[in-house]
Amino acid sequence: MIKLEQELTRSRTFGRVITLLMIRAAKRNEGNLSRWAPEVRRLLRPVDLIALYDPSALLVALVEMGTHGGQTLLKRFLQSQDKENFDLRLGIATFPDHGVSADELIEAVRTAAQRTTAKEPILFANSVSYGRVDPQNKAQWYSAQNG
């Protein structure tokens, strides 16, 4: 969480985006991370962050990568997981569209991942209620973060 906060500060300062993914097993008791987490790690860049969220889910922060790049990575991952027959669900949230703090982004991506189904295994988070926050406008960011 500390590294994610540091990346968010950097992204806010330089007007960059971060895409946060939650990759989880469709059924908690069937999602052995050791079977599919190495493939996720293999597809990531050295600057990206990966963390265990719970025994069946990973959080991945794609630094300076918007939703298009995140979707490309997800497609590559899903193609590789088809061969292995993993049943995974993926939530996607971006800074600053879906949250301006680590807690907001994690909550947004967790909610998106929980809403996934077999028909819709990938879902984007809903936008936060205050709309898009300009990362260069610190006054707007602080007011959005503090209500």
N, C-alpha and C positions, 0 to 999 in steps of 0.2 A: 504494500500500500504506500509506503514511503517513496519508493521509486516512481510509482504512478503519479503521486503528488508532485514530485520533482519534474517529471516530464510534462505534467499539466502546467506548471509554472513556466517552464521553458516554452511550451506551445503558446501560452497566453502572451508571453513577452514578445515572441517573434511572429505571432499571428499564424501559427501552424495548426494542423488538425491532428487528432489521434483517433483511431478507430479501436474500440474495445470489443472483443469477441468473448462470448461464453460458449464453450463447446462442452456438451454434456451427453452422457449416455441417455438413451430414451427411457430406459428403466434403470433405476439406481442399482439394483442388485445384479444387473447384467453388464455394467459398465466398467470393466477392468481397465483402468488408465494405462497400465503397462502395455496393453495391446495396441493402443492408438496414439498415446501421447508422444512417443518418439517420432512418429510421422509428422505430427504438428510441428515439433521442434525442428525437424529437418527442413520444413518449408519456410521457416522464419528467417529474417535477416538478423545479423548480430546485434543490431540496435533495438530490436523488439523485445518486449518483456513477456514472460510467461510465469504463471503462478497457479498453484493448486487452490481451487476455491472450496471444494469439498471432495469426498472420496470418489465421486463420479464426474467431476467437472473441473475444467481449466478456464482461467482467464488469460486472454492474450491481448496485449496492448501493441497495436501496430503504429509505431511512432512515425509521424509525418506522412501517414498514409490515409487517404480519404476512403469513402465507401467503395469507390470503383476498384481501388487496389485491394481493399479487403474482400470484395466479391471475387476478384480474380484468384486470390489466395484460397478462398473457400471452395471455389470450383475445382482448383487443383487438388485440394485436400479431399473433397467428395469423390473425385475420380479415383484417387488412390484408396479411399476407404471402401468403395464399391467392390474392389478386388478382395478385400478382407472381410466383407460382409458385416461391417460395424453398423449399428443402428444409433446414429448420433443426431443431436439437435443443436442448432446454432442460433444464438442471439447476437445482434449487432447494435452497437450504440456509438455515436461519435461526439467528440468534443469539438465545438461548443454546442452543436445542435441538440443533443439529448441530455446535457448536463455540463456544469462548469466546475464541479468538484469530483474527486474520486468517488465519494459516497454516492453522489447523484448518478454518475455513469455506471457504477456497479449495480445500483438498484435498477436503472433503466435496462441494462443488458440482462440482468437476472430475470426481470419481468418478461422481457422478450423471449428469452430461452424457455421460460416456463409455459408460455403461450403456444409454443411450437407443437405440431402434430405430425403424424406420419405423412399427411398430405402437404403440410407446410413445415418442412424441417428447418427452414431458415426464416427468421423474422427480424425485422428492424424494430428498434425501440420506438415508442411514441415520442413526439417532441415534448419537451418540458413546457409547462404551462405559460412561462413568461416569454416563450419564443426564442429566436436566435439571439445570442448575445455576442456582440462584436468583441473578440478577444483583445483588441487594441484599446477599447474604451473601458478603462479600469473602473471608472465610476459606475458604469452600467453593470459591469461584472459584479462589483461588490453589492450593489443594490439587488441584483437578481439572486445572488447567493444568500443574502441576509433577509430576503423577503421584501 
